[in-house]
């Protein structure tokens, strides 16, 4: 079991004996997700694994936790998903995205939201005013001022 400590100006990880095991300190170490923790070094983000080894050097302007094997990151003006090796897996031609949930990610193009799969394929085209992540096979969506649900096939269910 690892713990976060800040013995000086930087955060480190220690093992169960209290020994610092990170090679270098960070401005912040976030909680682990899928055995990988996001780290912040000044204004850049990267990732370390559960043995405190830096697996992706801090280089991103914004970064999310790994979810379902992928992390959403932003570098300059581009959003994309990376795998734990730091390889770009999905480049996003969208203005914004949310981490994957149940194999789908919410994406925004302009003011409209839709969904993509893990190959970057647009499964439900952006048309919603608001869209939430999938939970138990459905997602909350707002269209023309009304809230309802959409399933993974794109079938909609509207509140009366």
N, C-alpha and C positions, 0 to 999 in steps of 0.2 A: 504494500500500500504506500502510495506517495502522498506527500503533503506539500503545500505551497508555503514558502517563508520569504520574508523580506529582511534579511540580516543587515543590509545596508541600503543603498538607494535602488537596488534592483531585486526583482523577484526571482527565486530559484525553486527547484524541487528538491526535497530531501527524501531519503529512504526511511525504512522503519527504525534504523539505528541513529537517525538524525544526521546522516552524512549528506552533504550537498552533492547531487548527482548531475545537475545541469552543467554543461560545459561553459555556458555564459549566462549572464543574467538578462532579464527582460524588464521592460517598463510595466508589463502585466502578463500574467499567465491565466488564461481563462479555464473554465472547467473542462474536463475531458468529455468527449462525445465520440463514441465508436473507437475508443482507445487512442484518440488523437486530441490534443489540446491546441487551441489557437493561442498564439503569443503575439504580443505587441512590442515592437522596438521603435521607439519614437513615434513616427506617424505611419509606420508600415506594419503589416501583419504577415505572419507565417505560421508554421505548425511544428509541433514536436510530438513524438510518439510516447507510449506509456513506459518507455525506458529512459525518457528525457533526452532522446537523440533528436536533434533538429532534422526533420525530414523535408521541410520546405522552408527555405530562408525567407525572412520577412521582406516582402516585395510588393504586397498588395495594398491599395489605398483603403479598401474595405474588404472584410471577409466574414463569412458565416461559419458556424460549426459544420462538421461533416454529418450528413444525414443520408442514410441509405447508400453509403459509399462515395458520395460526392459532396463537395463544398462549393458554395457560391462565392465568387470573389470578383472584385472590381479593380482594374488597373487602368489608370488614366480615365478614359471615358467608356471603356469596354467592360461589360459584364460577361462572365463565363463560368462554367462549372469545371472543377478540376478533380482528379482522382488523388489518392494518397501519395502517389509518386510526383504530384505536381504537374501532371500532364493535362493540357486542355482537352476536355472530353466533349463539351458542348459550348460553342460560341453562340452568344445570344444576340439576335438582331432586334432586341427589345429594349425599352427604356428602363425596365426594372424586372426583377424576378424574386421569388421566394424559394427557400430550400424545398427539396423533394419531400413529399408525404404520400405514402401508398403509391409510389412510382410516378407521381405527377407533380409538376411544379407550376405554381401560378406565375404568369408573365403579364407585363403591362406594355401596351403599345399606345402611346398618346394617353388618352383617358380611359381606354378600354382594357379589360382583363380577360385572359383565357388561360389555357393549360397546354403544357408540352409533356412529352414522355422523356425517358432517360436517353433517348437517341437524339433529342432535340426536335423531334417531329411535333408539329402543332396538331394536337388531338382535338381540342375544343378551341376554335378561333376566338380571338379577343372580340368581345361584344358587350361584356358586362361592365356596369358602373363600379362594382365592387365584387371581389371573389376571395374566398377563403380556401385554405388547404383542405384536401380530402381527409375525412375521418370516417372510418367504417363504410367506405364505398360511396359516400356522397360529400358534396361541398356546398356551403351556403353561397349564394350568388344574388346580386341585386341587378335588376334589369328594368328600365323605364320606371324607376322609383319603387318597385315592388321586390320584396325579398322572397326567395324560394330556394330550391335545391337543384343541383345537377348531378347525375351519376356519371360514371366513367365512360359510358357510351355517348354522353352528350344529351341524354333524355332529361328534360326539365320537369320539375314539380313545383307548382306555384301555390302559395297560400291564398285562400279565397277571401 
